[in-house]
Amino acid sequence: MPKIIVKMDKNGRIHIPTSLKDDLGPRFTIKRVGDKIILTSVPEDPIKDLEEIGKNIPEKTLKELRKEILEETYNDVR
């Protein structure tokens, strides 16, 4: 996805393009990581989503899963 440049208004609001809003849905979390802001959609039924994700997790230890998650997060932020 190409970068999209947006401006903040004097009240601190930014306009999120419709194409991104449609992908995020009506609720999301916002997190600051260094000089970046990360928006993450919040599922309507997080428990159901976690159950579905859990079905696809390969048989790994928690330590292995944590390591993979941290590596993926680091790569996403870069």
C-alpha positions as CSV (number, residue, x, y, z in Angstrom):
1,M,0.0,0.0,0.0
2,P,1.4,3.4,-0.9
3,K,1.9,6.0,1.8
4,I,-1.0,8.4,2.3
5,I,-0.2,11.9,3.5
6,V,-2.8,13.4,5.8
7,K,-2.9,16.6,7.8
8,M,-4.0,17.2,11.4
9,D,-6.5,20.0,12.0
10,K,-6.2,22.6,14.7
11,N,-8.2,20.4,17.0
12,G,-5.8,17.4,16.6
13,R,-8.1,15.4,14.3
14,I,-6.9,13.6,11.2
15,H,-9.0,12.5,8.2
16,I,-8.6,8.7,7.6
17,P,-9.4,7.9,3.9
18,T,-12.6,5.9,3.4
19,S,-10.6,2.9,2.0
20,L,-8.7,2.6,5.2
21,K,-11.8,3.2,7.4
22,D,-13.6,0.4,5.6
23,D,-10.6,-1.9,6.4
24,L,-10.4,-0.9,10.1
25,G,-14.1,-1.0,10.9
26,P,-15.8,1.2,13.4
27,R,-13.5,0.5,16.4
28,F,-9.7,0.4,16.6
29,T,-6.9,0.9,19.0
30,I,-4.2,3.5,18.6
31,K,-0.7,2.9,19.8
32,R,2.4,5.1,19.6
33,V,5.6,3.3,18.8
34,G,8.5,5.8,18.6
35,D,7.6,8.3,15.9
36,K,4.9,6.0,14.4
37,I,1.2,5.6,15.2
38,I,-0.3,2.2,14.7
39,L,-4.1,1.7,14.2
40,T,-5.4,-1.8,14.9
41,S,-9.0,-2.8,14.3
42,V,-10.9,-4.2,17.2
43,P,-13.1,-7.2,16.3
44,E,-16.8,-7.2,17.1
45,D,-16.4,-10.5,19.0
46,P,-12.7,-10.8,20.1
47,I,-13.2,-14.2,21.8
48,K,-14.6,-15.7,18.6
49,D,-11.7,-14.3,16.6
50,L,-9.1,-15.6,19.1
51,E,-10.8,-19.1,19.0
52,E,-10.4,-19.1,15.2
53,I,-6.8,-17.9,15.4
54,G,-6.1,-20.6,18.0
55,K,-7.3,-23.3,15.6
56,N,-4.5,-22.4,13.2
57,I,-1.6,-22.1,15.6
58,P,0.9,-24.8,15.0
59,E,2.1,-26.9,17.9
60,K,4.8,-24.7,19.3
61,T,5.8,-23.7,22.8
62,L,4.7,-20.3,24.2
63,K,8.4,-19.2,24.0
64,E,8.5,-20.0,20.3
65,L,5.2,-18.2,19.7
66,R,6.3,-15.1,21.7
67,K,9.6,-15.0,19.7
68,E,7.7,-15.2,16.3
69,I,5.2,-12.5,17.4
70,L,7.9,-10.1,18.5
71,E,9.8,-10.7,15.3
72,E,6.7,-10.0,13.2
73,T,5.9,-6.9,15.2
74,Y,9.4,-5.6,14.8
75,N,9.2,-6.2,11.1
76,D,5.8,-4.4,10.8
77,V,7.1,-1.4,12.6
78,R,10.2,-1.1,10.4
